[in-house]
Amino acid sequence: MRPHFMCALPQIVLTVLGVLALIPLIFFMRVSFNASWIAIAWVVFGVLGGLAIATMKKVVWWQTTRYVFTDHRIVVRAGLWSIKGDTIPLNRVQALQFEETLFDRILGSGRLLIDSAAENDIVIKYVKRAEEIKHEVYVQIDRKEDEYRANNNGKDSERFGL
């Protein structure tokens, strides 16, 4: 699953506002400084280029980031040229928390905070339906624990025997 599109939304809004701000800037440069059209074109291309690079950086991050929730592990992978990945086996998950601001709730996004026993904790930003995923991860953990008990004559062990 990809992060929620909301991760790129602030940058896209900033780009639209930047483009709209160019109109009065062009008028101001032309009237106040009697700037040539070549100078105005350089400013416009500079502003548009900077906004395009910043927007593309966020969109590329959104396109190259993946969250995978399986019945064995949680995997986070991100990167275009160099890839960074974090994996937490479900038997190492100690606690899950989710956070949703009012804006997140409107758009259906949130953050998952995963506390693990051995590995570093992971914060997954811009996850779709954070509360539902938290619940589903707990269901998978309970299912694995039940399978372990069934295969070991009801013996209760530390996180399914591992």
DRENDREN-725078 format. One record per residue: residue number from 1; residue in three letters; chain; y, z, x of N, C-alpha, C in turn. Coordinates in steps of 0.05 Angstrom, whole numbers. Layout:
! residues N
node resi:NUM; resn:ALA; chain:A; n.v:Y; n.w:Z; n.u:X; ca.v:Y; ca.w:Z; ca.u:X; c.v:Y; c.w:Z; c.u:X
...
END
This chain:
! residues 162
node resi:1; resn:MET; chain:A; n.v:-23; n.w:0; n.u:17; ca.v:0; ca.w:0; ca.u:0; c.v:25; c.w:0; c.u:18
node resi:2; resn:ARG; chain:A; n.v:44; n.w:-15; n.u:10; ca.v:70; ca.w:-16; ca.u:24; c.v:88; c.w:6; c.u:15
node resi:3; resn:PRO; chain:A; n.v:108; n.w:14; n.u:31; ca.v:128; ca.w:33; ca.u:22; c.v:143; c.w:21; c.u:-2
node resi:4; resn:HIS; chain:A; n.v:155; n.w:38; n.u:-18; ca.v:171; ca.w:30; ca.u:-41; c.v:194; c.w:13; c.u:-31
node resi:5; resn:PHE; chain:A; n.v:202; n.w:-7; n.u:-46; ca.v:225; ca.w:-24; ca.u:-38; c.v:250; c.w:-8; c.u:-34
node resi:6; resn:MET; chain:A; n.v:251; n.w:16; n.u:-45; ca.v:275; ca.w:32; ca.u:-43; c.v:283; c.w:37; c.u:-14
node resi:7; resn:CYS; chain:A; n.v:264; n.w:35; n.u:5; ca.v:271; ca.w:40; ca.u:33; c.v:292; c.w:20; c.u:43
node resi:8; resn:ALA; chain:A; n.v:292; n.w:-4; n.u:32; ca.v:311; ca.w:-25; ca.u:40; c.v:335; c.w:-26; c.u:22
node resi:9; resn:LEU; chain:A; n.v:334; n.w:-13; n.u:0; ca.v:356; ca.w:-14; ca.u:-20; c.v:383; c.w:-6; c.u:-9
node resi:10; resn:PRO; chain:A; n.v:386; n.w:17; n.u:5; ca.v:412; ca.w:24; ca.u:15; c.v:424; c.w:3; c.u:34
node resi:11; resn:GLN; chain:A; n.v:407; n.w:-9; n.u:51; ca.v:416; ca.w:-29; ca.u:69; c.v:424; c.w:-55; c.u:54
node resi:12; resn:ILE; chain:A; n.v:410; n.w:-62; n.u:34; ca.v:417; ca.w:-86; ca.u:18; c.v:443; c.w:-81; c.u:3
node resi:13; resn:VAL; chain:A; n.v:447; n.w:-57; n.u:-8; ca.v:472; ca.w:-51; ca.u:-21; c.v:495; c.w:-52; c.u:-1
node resi:14; resn:LEU; chain:A; n.v:491; n.w:-41; n.u:23; ca.v:511; ca.w:-41; ca.u:43; c.v:518; c.w:-70; c.u:51
node resi:15; resn:THR; chain:A; n.v:498; n.w:-87; n.u:53; ca.v:503; ca.w:-115; ca.u:59; c.v:520; c.w:-129; c.u:38
node resi:16; resn:VAL; chain:A; n.v:513; n.w:-124; n.u:13; ca.v:528; ca.w:-136; ca.u:-9; c.v:557; c.w:-126; c.u:-9
node resi:17; resn:LEU; chain:A; n.v:561; n.w:-100; n.u:-5; ca.v:588; ca.w:-89; ca.u:-3; c.v:603; c.w:-100; c.u:21
node resi:18; resn:GLY; chain:A; n.v:589; n.w:-104; n.u:43; ca.v:602; ca.w:-116; ca.u:67; c.v:611; c.w:-144; c.u:62
node resi:19; resn:VAL; chain:A; n.v:595; n.w:-160; n.u:48; ca.v:602; ca.w:-187; ca.u:42; c.v:626; c.w:-187; c.u:23
node resi:20; resn:LEU; chain:A; n.v:626; n.w:-170; n.u:3; ca.v:649; ca.w:-168; ca.u:-15; c.v:674; c.w:-159; c.u:-1
node resi:21; resn:ALA; chain:A; n.v:671; n.w:-142; n.u:19; ca.v:695; ca.w:-132; ca.u:34; c.v:706; c.w:-154; c.u:52
node resi:22; resn:LEU; chain:A; n.v:691; n.w:-174; n.u:57; ca.v:702; ca.w:-196; ca.u:74; c.v:724; c.w:-212; c.u:60
node resi:23; resn:ILE; chain:A; n.v:723; n.w:-213; n.u:34; ca.v:743; ca.w:-229; ca.u:19; c.v:771; c.w:-218; c.u:23
node resi:24; resn:PRO; chain:A; n.v:776; n.w:-191; n.u:19; ca.v:803; ca.w:-181; ca.u:24; c.v:809; c.w:-181; c.u:54
node resi:25; resn:LEU; chain:A; n.v:789; n.w:-178; n.u:71; ca.v:794; ca.w:-179; ca.u:100; c.v:804; c.w:-206; c.u:109
node resi:26; resn:ILE; chain:A; n.v:792; n.w:-227; n.u:98; ca.v:801; ca.w:-254; ca.u:105; c.v:830; c.w:-258; c.u:95
node resi:27; resn:PHE; chain:A; n.v:835; n.w:-249; n.u:71; ca.v:863; ca.w:-252; ca.u:60; c.v:882; c.w:-237; c.u:78
node resi:28; resn:PHE; chain:A; n.v:875; n.w:-212; n.u:85; ca.v:893; ca.w:-195; ca.u:101; c.v:898; c.w:-207; c.u:128
node resi:29; resn:MET; chain:A; n.v:876; n.w:-217; n.u:141; ca.v:880; ca.w:-230; ca.u:168; c.v:898; c.w:-254; c.u:166
node resi:30; resn:ARG; chain:A; n.v:894; n.w:-270; n.u:145; ca.v:910; ca.w:-295; ca.u:143; c.v:939; c.w:-289; c.u:137
node resi:31; resn:VAL; chain:A; n.v:944; n.w:-270; n.u:119; ca.v:972; ca.w:-264; ca.u:111; c.v:986; c.w:-247; c.u:132
node resi:32; resn:SER; chain:A; n.v:974; n.w:-225; n.u:141; ca.v:987; ca.w:-206; ca.u:158; c.v:990; c.w:-215; c.u:187
node resi:33; resn:PHE; chain:A; n.v:969; n.w:-227; n.u:197; ca.v:968; ca.w:-235; ca.u:226; c.v:972; c.w:-264; c.u:230
node resi:34; resn:ASN; chain:A; n.v:974; n.w:-279; n.u:208; ca.v:975; ca.w:-308; ca.u:210; c.v:953; c.w:-319; c.u:228
node resi:35; resn:ALA; chain:A; n.v:929; n.w:-307; n.u:224; ca.v:906; ca.w:-314; ca.u:241; c.v:897; c.w:-342; c.u:235
node resi:36; resn:SER; chain:A; n.v:887; n.w:-355; n.u:256; ca.v:876; ca.w:-382; ca.u:252; c.v:849; c.w:-380; c.u:238
node resi:37; resn:TRP; chain:A; n.v:841; n.w:-402; n.u:226; ca.v:816; ca.w:-402; ca.u:212; c.v:793; c.w:-399; c.u:231
node resi:38; resn:ILE; chain:A; n.v:796; n.w:-407; n.u:256; ca.v:775; ca.w:-403; ca.u:276; c.v:771; c.w:-373; c.u:282
node resi:39; resn:ALA; chain:A; n.v:792; n.w:-358; n.u:285; ca.v:790; ca.w:-329; ca.u:289; c.v:778; c.w:-316; c.u:265
node resi:40; resn:ILE; chain:A; n.v:786; n.w:-324; n.u:242; ca.v:774; ca.w:-313; ca.u:217; c.v:744; c.w:-319; c.u:216
node resi:41; resn:ALA; chain:A; n.v:737; n.w:-343; n.u:223; ca.v:709; ca.w:-351; ca.u:223; c.v:692; c.w:-334; c.u:242
node resi:42; resn:TRP; chain:A; n.v:703; n.w:-327; n.u:265; ca.v:689; ca.w:-310; ca.u:284; c.v:685; c.w:-282; c.u:273
node resi:43; resn:VAL; chain:A; n.v:705; n.w:-271; n.u:260; ca.v:702; ca.w:-245; ca.u:248; c.v:681; c.w:-245; c.u:226
node resi:44; resn:VAL; chain:A; n.v:683; n.w:-266; n.u:209; ca.v:664; ca.w:-268; ca.u:187; c.v:636; c.w:-271; c.u:197
node resi:45; resn:PHE; chain:A; n.v:632; n.w:-288; n.u:217; ca.v:605; ca.w:-292; ca.u:228; c.v:595; c.w:-266; c.u:242
node resi:46; resn:GLY; chain:A; n.v:613; n.w:-252; n.u:255; ca.v:605; ca.w:-227; ca.u:268; c.v:596; c.w:-206; c.u:248
node resi:47; resn:VAL; chain:A; n.v:612; n.w:-203; n.u:227; ca.v:605; ca.w:-183; ca.u:206; c.v:579; c.w:-191; c.u:192
node resi:48; resn:LEU; chain:A; n.v:577; n.w:-217; n.u:184; ca.v:553; ca.w:-226; ca.u:171; c.v:529; c.w:-224; c.u:189
node resi:49; resn:GLY; chain:A; n.v:532; n.w:-230; n.u:214; ca.v:510; ca.w:-229; ca.u:233; c.v:500; c.w:-200; c.u:236
node resi:50; resn:GLY; chain:A; n.v:518; n.w:-181; n.u:239; ca.v:511; ca.w:-153; ca.u:242; c.v:497; c.w:-143; c.u:217
node resi:51; resn:LEU; chain:A; n.v:507; n.w:-150; n.u:194; ca.v:495; ca.w:-141; ca.u:169; c.v:467; c.w:-154; c.u:165
node resi:52; resn:ALA; chain:A; n.v:465; n.w:-179; n.u:172; ca.v:439; ca.w:-193; ca.u:170; c.v:418; c.w:-181; c.u:188
node resi:53; resn:ILE; chain:A; n.v:426; n.w:-174; n.u:213; ca.v:407; ca.w:-162; ca.u:231; c.v:398; c.w:-135; c.u:221
node resi:54; resn:ALA; chain:A; n.v:417; n.w:-118; n.u:212; ca.v:409; ca.w:-92; ca.u:202; c.v:392; c.w:-94; c.u:177
node resi:55; resn:THR; chain:A; n.v:397; n.w:-112; n.u:160; ca.v:381; ca.w:-116; ca.u:135; c.v:353; c.w:-126; c.u:142
node resi:56; resn:MET; chain:A; n.v:352; n.w:-145; n.u:160; ca.v:326; ca.w:-156; ca.u:168; c.v:308; c.w:-135; c.u:182
node resi:57; resn:LYS; chain:A; n.v:321; n.w:-118; n.u:197; ca.v:306; ca.w:-97; ca.u:211; c.v:292; c.w:-79; c.u:190
node resi:58; resn:LYS; chain:A; n.v:307; n.w:-71; n.u:169; ca.v:295; ca.w:-55; ca.u:148; c.v:274; c.w:-69; c.u:132
node resi:59; resn:VAL; chain:A; n.v:279; n.w:-95; n.u:126; ca.v:259; ca.w:-110; ca.u:111; c.v:234; c.w:-115; c.u:127
node resi:60; resn:VAL; chain:A; n.v:237; n.w:-120; n.u:153; ca.v:213; ca.w:-123; ca.u:170; c.v:197; c.w:-97; c.u:171
node resi:61; resn:TRP; chain:A; n.v:211; n.w:-74; n.u:173; ca.v:197; ca.w:-49; ca.u:173; c.v:181; c.w:-45; c.u:147
node resi:62; resn:TRP; chain:A; n.v:194; n.w:-52; n.u:125; ca.v:181; ca.w:-50; ca.u:99; c.v:156; c.w:-68; c.u:97
node resi:63; resn:GLN; chain:A; n.v:159; n.w:-92; n.u:108; ca.v:136; ca.w:-111; ca.u:106; c.v:113; c.w:-104; c.u:125
node resi:64; resn:THR; chain:A; n.v:119; n.w:-90; n.u:147; ca.v:98; ca.w:-85; ca.u:167; c.v:87; c.w:-56; c.u:166
node resi:65; resn:THR; chain:A; n.v:96; n.w:-40; n.u:147; ca.v:86; ca.w:-13; ca.u:144; c.v:65; c.w:-12; c.u:122
node resi:66; resn:ARG; chain:A; n.v:43; n.w:2; n.u:127; ca.v:21; ca.w:4; ca.u:108; c.v:12; c.w:33; c.u:106
node resi:67; resn:TYR; chain:A; n.v:7; n.w:42; n.u:81; ca.v:-4; ca.w:68; ca.u:76; c.v:-31; c.w:63; c.u:63
node resi:68; resn:VAL; chain:A; n.v:-52; n.w:74; n.u:75; ca.v:-79; ca.w:70; ca.u:65; c.v:-91; c.w:98; c.u:58
node resi:69; resn:PHE; chain:A; n.v:-99; n.w:101; n.u:33; ca.v:-112; ca.w:126; ca.u:25; c.v:-140; c.w:119; c.u:17
node resi:70; resn:THR; chain:A; n.v:-160; n.w:129; n.u:32; ca.v:-188; ca.w:123; ca.u:26; c.v:-202; c.w:150; c.u:18
node resi:71; resn:ASP; chain:A; n.v:-228; n.w:148; n.u:12; ca.v:-242; ca.w:173; ca.u:7; c.v:-251; c.w:188; c.u:32
node resi:72; resn:HIS; chain:A; n.v:-243; n.w:177; n.u:56; ca.v:-250; ca.w:190; ca.u:81; c.v:-225; c.w:198; c.u:97
node resi:73; resn:ARG; chain:A; n.v:-203; n.w:183; n.u:95; ca.v:-180; ca.w:188; ca.u:112; c.v:-154; c.w:177; c.u:100
node resi:74; resn:ILE; chain:A; n.v:-132; n.w:186; n.u:112; ca.v:-106; ca.w:175; ca.u:106; c.v:-96; c.w:161; c.u:131
node resi:75; resn:VAL; chain:A; n.v:-87; n.w:136; n.u:128; ca.v:-78; ca.w:120; ca.u:150; c.v:-50; c.w:110; c.u:145
node resi:76; resn:VAL; chain:A; n.v:-33; n.w:113; n.u:166; ca.v:-6; ca.w:102; ca.u:165; c.v:-3; c.w:84; c.u:189
node resi:77; resn:ARG; chain:A; n.v:4; n.w:59; n.u:184; ca.v:8; ca.w:39; ca.u:205; c.v:35; c.w:26; c.u:202
node resi:78; resn:ALA; chain:A; n.v:50; n.w:23; n.u:224; ca.v:76; ca.w:11; ca.u:223; c.v:81; c.w:-4; c.u:249
node resi:79; resn:GLY; chain:A; n.v:95; n.w:-26; n.u:247; ca.v:103; ca.w:-41; ca.u:271; c.v:98; c.w:-70; c.u:269
node resi:80; resn:LEU; chain:A; n.v:115; n.w:-85; n.u:283; ca.v:112; ca.w:-114; ca.u:284; c.v:100; c.w:-123; c.u:311
node resi:81; resn:TRP; chain:A; n.v:114; n.w:-116; n.u:333; ca.v:104; ca.w:-124; ca.u:359; c.v:87; c.w:-101; c.u:371
node resi:82; resn:SER; chain:A; n.v:97; n.w:-77; n.u:369; ca.v:80; ca.w:-54; ca.u:377; c.v:74; c.w:-38; c.u:352
node resi:83; resn:ILE; chain:A; n.v:49; n.w:-32; n.u:349; ca.v:40; ca.w:-19; ca.u:324; c.v:34; c.w:10; c.u:330
node resi:84; resn:LYS; chain:A; n.v:44; n.w:27; n.u:312; ca.v:39; ca.w:56; ca.u:314; c.v:22; c.w:64; c.u:290
node resi:85; resn:GLY; chain:A; n.v:2; n.w:79; n.u:294; ca.v:-15; ca.w:87; ca.u:272; c.v:-22; c.w:117; c.u:273
node resi:86; resn:ASP; chain:A; n.v:-23; n.w:129; n.u:250; ca.v:-32; ca.w:157; ca.u:248; c.v:-55; c.w:158; c.u:228
node resi:87; resn:THR; chain:A; n.v:-75; n.w:173; n.u:235; ca.v:-99; ca.w:176; ca.u:217; c.v:-105; c.w:206; c.u:215
node resi:88; resn:ILE; chain:A; n.v:-109; n.w:214; n.u:190; ca.v:-118; ca.w:242; ca.u:185; c.v:-143; c.w:241; c.u:168
node resi:89; resn:PRO; chain:A; n.v:-166; n.w:251; n.u:178; ca.v:-189; ca.w:252; ca.u:161; c.v:-184; c.w:272; c.u:139
node resi:90; resn:LEU; chain:A; n.v:-196; n.w:267; n.u:116; ca.v:-191; ca.w:285; ca.u:93; c.v:-201; c.w:313; c.u:98
node resi:91; resn:ASN; chain:A; n.v:-221; n.w:316; n.u:114; ca.v:-231; ca.w:343; ca.u:119; c.v:-212; c.w:359; c.u:137
node resi:92; resn:ARG; chain:A; n.v:-192; n.w:347; n.u:148; ca.v:-171; ca.w:361; ca.u:164; c.v:-146; c.w:366; c.u:148
node resi:93; resn:VAL; chain:A; n.v:-144; n.w:357; n.u:124; ca.v:-120; ca.w:361; ca.u:108; c.v:-120; c.w:390; c.u:98
node resi:94; resn:GLN; chain:A; n.v:-99; n.w:405; n.u:105; ca.v:-96; ca.w:432; ca.u:97; c.v:-79; c.w:435; c.u:72
node resi:95; resn:ALA; chain:A; n.v:-58; n.w:419; n.u:71; ca.v:-41; ca.w:421; ca.u:47; c.v:-26; c.w:394; c.u:44
node resi:96; resn:LEU; chain:A; n.v:-20; n.w:389; n.u:19; ca.v:-4; ca.w:365; ca.u:12; c.v:20; c.w:374; c.u:-5
node resi:97; resn:GLN; chain:A; n.v:43; n.w:364; n.u:2; ca.v:66; ca.w:369; ca.u:-14; c.v:80; c.w:342; c.u:-20
node resi:98; resn:PHE; chain:A; n.v:94; n.w:341; n.u:-42; ca.v:109; ca.w:317; ca.u:-48; c.v:138; c.w:325; c.u:-55
node resi:99; resn:GLU; chain:A; n.v:156; n.w:308; n.u:-48; ca.v:184; ca.w:312; ca.u:-55; c.v:195; c.w:287; c.u:-68
node resi:100; resn:GLU; chain:A; n.v:210; n.w:292; n.u:-90; ca.v:223; ca.w:270; ca.u:-104; c.v:251; c.w:279; c.u:-112
node resi:101; resn:THR; chain:A; n.v:271; n.w:264; n.u:-102; ca.v:298; ca.w:270; ca.u:-111; c.v:302; c.w:257; c.u:-139
node resi:102; resn:LEU; chain:A; n.v:325; n.w:262; n.u:-151; ca.v:330; ca.w:250; ca.u:-177; c.v:329; c.w:219; c.u:-175
node resi:103; resn:PHE; chain:A; n.v:342; n.w:209; n.u:-154; ca.v:342; ca.w:180; ca.u:-150; c.v:313; c.w:169; c.u:-145
node resi:104; resn:ASP; chain:A; n.v:297; n.w:184; n.u:-130; ca.v:269; ca.w:177; ca.u:-126; c.v:254; c.w:176; c.u:-152
node resi:105; resn:ARG; chain:A; n.v:258; n.w:196; n.u:-169; ca.v:244; ca.w:197; ca.u:-195; c.v:252; c.w:173; c.u:-212
node resi:106; resn:ILE; chain:A; n.v:277; n.w:165; n.u:-211; ca.v:285; ca.w:142; ca.u:-227; c.v:271; c.w:117; c.u:-218
node resi:107; resn:LEU; chain:A; n.v:268; n.w:114; n.u:-192; ca.v:256; ca.w:89; ca.u:-181; c.v:226; c.w:91; c.u:-176
node resi:108; resn:GLY; chain:A; n.v:214; n.w:115; n.u:-180; ca.v:185; ca.w:118; ca.u:-177; c.v:177; c.w:120; c.u:-148
node resi:109; resn:SER; chain:A; n.v:192; n.w:134; n.u:-131; ca.v:187; ca.w:137; ca.u:-103; c.v:186; c.w:166; c.u:-96
node resi:110; resn:GLY; chain:A; n.v:178; n.w:172; n.u:-71; ca.v:178; ca.w:200; ca.u:-62; c.v:168; c.w:202; c.u:-33
node resi:111; resn:ARG; chain:A; n.v:165; n.w:227; n.u:-24; ca.v:155; ca.w:232; ca.u:3; c.v:131; c.w:250; c.u:0
node resi:112; resn:LEU; chain:A; n.v:111; n.w:244; n.u:17; ca.v:87; ca.w:261; ca.u:19; c.v:88; c.w:275; c.u:46
node resi:113; resn:LEU; chain:A; n.v:84; n.w:301; n.u:45; ca.v:83; ca.w:317; ca.u:69; c.v:54; c.w:326; c.u:73
node resi:114; resn:ILE; chain:A; n.v:40; n.w:317; n.u:94; ca.v:12; ca.w:323; ca.u:98; c.v:9; c.w:342; c.u:121
node resi:115; resn:ASP; chain:A; n.v:-1; n.w:366; n.u:115; ca.v:-6; ca.w:387; ca.u:136; c.v:-35; c.w:385; c.u:144
node resi:116; resn:SER; chain:A; n.v:-40; n.w:380; n.u:169; ca.v:-68; ca.w:376; ca.u:178; c.v:-76; c.w:399; c.u:197
node resi:117; resn:ALA; chain:A; n.v:-102; n.w:403; n.u:199; ca.v:-112; ca.w:425; ca.u:215; c.v:-109; c.w:421; c.u:245
node resi:118; resn:ALA; chain:A; n.v:-115; n.w:397; n.u:254; ca.v:-116; ca.w:393; ca.u:283; c.v:-94; c.w:374; c.u:292
node resi:119; resn:GLU; chain:A; n.v:-89; n.w:353; n.u:278; ca.v:-70; ca.w:333; ca.u:286; c.v:-42; c.w:340; c.u:278
node resi:120; resn:ASN; chain:A; n.v:-23; n.w:324; n.u:286; ca.v:5; ca.w:328; ca.u:278; c.v:8; c.w:323; c.u:249
node resi:121; resn:ASP; chain:A; n.v:26; n.w:338; n.u:237; ca.v:32; ca.w:334; ca.u:209; c.v:45; c.w:306; c.u:205
node resi:122; resn:ILE; chain:A; n.v:41; n.w:295; n.u:182; ca.v:52; ca.w:269; ca.u:176; c.v:70; c.w:271; c.u:152
node resi:123; resn:VAL; chain:A; n.v:94; n.w:258; n.u:154; ca.v:112; ca.w:255; ca.u:131; c.v:112; c.w:225; c.u:124
node resi:124; resn:ILE; chain:A; n.v:103; n.w:219; n.u:100; ca.v:103; ca.w:191; ca.u:91; c.v:126; c.w:188; c.u:72
node resi:125; resn:LYS; chain:A; n.v:145; n.w:172; n.u:81; ca.v:170; ca.w:167; ca.u:65; c.v:166; c.w:142; c.u:47
node resi:126; resn:TYR; chain:A; n.v:180; n.w:142; n.u:25; ca.v:182; ca.w:119; ca.u:7; c.v:155; c.w:112; c.u:-4
node resi:127; resn:VAL; chain:A; n.v:138; n.w:131; n.u:-11; ca.v:112; ca.w:125; ca.u:-22; c.v:115; c.w:122; c.u:-53
node resi:128; resn:LYS; chain:A; n.v:102; n.w:102; n.u:-64; ca.v:102; ca.w:98; ca.u:-93; c.v:85; c.w:119; c.u:-106
node resi:129; resn:ARG; chain:A; n.v:94; n.w:130; n.u:-128; ca.v:79; ca.w:150; ca.u:-144; c.v:68; c.w:172; c.u:-126
node resi:130; resn:ALA; chain:A; n.v:86; n.w:187; n.u:-113; ca.v:77; ca.w:208; ca.u:-94; c.v:60; c.w:230; c.u:-107
node resi:131; resn:GLU; chain:A; n.v:68; n.w:238; n.u:-130; ca.v:53; ca.w:260; ca.u:-143; c.v:25; c.w:251; c.u:-151
node resi:132; resn:GLU; chain:A; n.v:22; n.w:226; n.u:-161; ca.v:-4; ca.w:216; ca.u:-168; c.v:-22; c.w:213; c.u:-143
node resi:133; resn:ILE; chain:A; n.v:-11; n.w:204; n.u:-121; ca.v:-26; ca.w:201; ca.u:-97; c.v:-35; c.w:228; c.u:-86
node resi:134; resn:LYS; chain:A; n.v:-17; n.w:248; n.u:-88; ca.v:-24; ca.w:275; ca.u:-79; c.v:-48; c.w:285; c.u:-95
node resi:135; resn:HIS; chain:A; n.v:-47; n.w:281; n.u:-122; ca.v:-69; ca.w:289; ca.u:-139; c.v:-95; c.w:275; c.u:-132
node resi:136; resn:GLU; chain:A; n.v:-93; n.w:248; n.u:-127; ca.v:-117; ca.w:233; ca.u:-121; c.v:-129; c.w:241; c.u:-94
node resi:137; resn:VAL; chain:A; n.v:-113; n.w:248; n.u:-75; ca.v:-123; ca.w:257; ca.u:-49; c.v:-139; c.w:283; c.u:-53
node resi:138; resn:TYR; chain:A; n.v:-127; n.w:302; n.u:-69; ca.v:-142; ca.w:327; ca.u:-75; c.v:-168; c.w:321; c.u:-90
node resi:139; resn:VAL; chain:A; n.v:-168; n.w:302; n.u:-108; ca.v:-193; ca.w:295; ca.u:-122; c.v:-214; c.w:285; c.u:-102
node resi:140; resn:GLN; chain:A; n.v:-205; n.w:268; n.u:-83; ca.v:-224; ca.w:258; ca.u:-62; c.v:-235; c.w:281; c.u:-45
node resi:141; resn:ILE; chain:A; n.v:-217; n.w:300; n.u:-38; ca.v:-226; ca.w:323; ca.u:-22; c.v:-246; c.w:340; c.u:-37
node resi:142; resn:ASP; chain:A; n.v:-241; n.w:345; n.u:-63; ca.v:-259; ca.w:360; ca.u:-79; c.v:-286; c.w:346; c.u:-82
node resi:143; resn:ARG; chain:A; n.v:-285; n.w:319; n.u:-85; ca.v:-310; ca.w:303; ca.u:-88; c.v:-327; c.w:305; c.u:-62
node resi:144; resn:LYS; chain:A; n.v:-314; n.w:304; n.u:-39; ca.v:-328; ca.w:306; ca.u:-14; c.v:-340; c.w:334; c.u:-10
node resi:145; resn:GLU; chain:A; n.v:-325; n.w:355; n.u:-18; ca.v:-336; ca.w:382; ca.u:-16; c.v:-360; c.w:385; c.u:-35
node resi:146; resn:ASP; chain:A; n.v:-359; n.w:374; n.u:-59; ca.v:-381; ca.w:375; ca.u:-78; c.v:-405; c.w:361; c.u:-67
node resi:147; resn:GLU; chain:A; n.v:-401; n.w:337; n.u:-55; ca.v:-423; ca.w:322; ca.u:-43; c.v:-436; c.w:338; c.u:-21
node resi:148; resn:TYR; chain:A; n.v:-421; n.w:352; n.u:-5; ca.v:-432; ca.w:368; ca.u:17; c.v:-448; c.w:391; c.u:6
node resi:149; resn:ARG; chain:A; n.v:-438; n.w:404; n.u:-14; ca.v:-453; ca.w:427; ca.u:-26; c.v:-479; c.w:417; c.u:-39
node resi:150; resn:ALA; chain:A; n.v:-478; n.w:394; n.u:-52; ca.v:-502; ca.w:383; ca.u:-65; c.v:-523; c.w:376; c.u:-44
node resi:151; resn:ASN; chain:A; n.v:-515; n.w:365; n.u:-21; ca.v:-534; ca.w:357; ca.u:0; c.v:-543; c.w:380; c.u:17
node resi:152; resn:ASN; chain:A; n.v:-530; n.w:403; n.u:15; ca.v:-537; ca.w:426; ca.u:32; c.v:-544; c.w:451; c.u:15
node resi:153; resn:ASN; chain:A; n.v:-558; n.w:446; n.u:-8; ca.v:-568; ca.w:467; ca.u:-25; c.v:-547; c.w:487; c.u:-33
node resi:154; resn:GLY; chain:A; n.v:-523; n.w:478; n.u:-40; ca.v:-502; ca.w:495; ca.u:-50; c.v:-488; c.w:511; c.u:-28
node resi:155; resn:LYS; chain:A; n.v:-495; n.w:507; n.u:-3; ca.v:-483; ca.w:522; ca.u:18; c.v:-453; c.w:514; c.u:20
node resi:156; resn:ASP; chain:A; n.v:-436; n.w:534; n.u:20; ca.v:-407; ca.w:528; ca.u:22; c.v:-400; c.w:530; c.u:52
node resi:157; resn:SER; chain:A; n.v:-388; n.w:509; n.u:61; ca.v:-382; ca.w:509; ca.u:90; c.v:-353; c.w:501; c.u:94
node resi:158; resn:GLU; chain:A; n.v:-344; n.w:504; n.u:118; ca.v:-317; ca.w:497; ca.u:126; c.v:-313; c.w:467; c.u:123
node resi:159; resn:ARG; chain:A; n.v:-297; n.w:459; n.u:104; ca.v:-289; ca.w:431; ca.u:100; c.v:-311; c.w:411; c.u:104
node resi:160; resn:PHE; chain:A; n.v:-330; n.w:412; n.u:88; ca.v:-354; ca.w:395; ca.u:86; c.v:-369; c.w:392; c.u:112
node resi:161; resn:GLY; chain:A; n.v:-372; n.w:415; n.u:126; ca.v:-390; ca.w:416; ca.u:149; c.v:-380; c.w:405; c.u:175
node resi:162; resn:LEU; chain:A; n.v:-355; n.w:399; n.u:177; ca.v:-344; ca.w:388; ca.u:202; c.v:-327; c.w:407; c.u:216
END
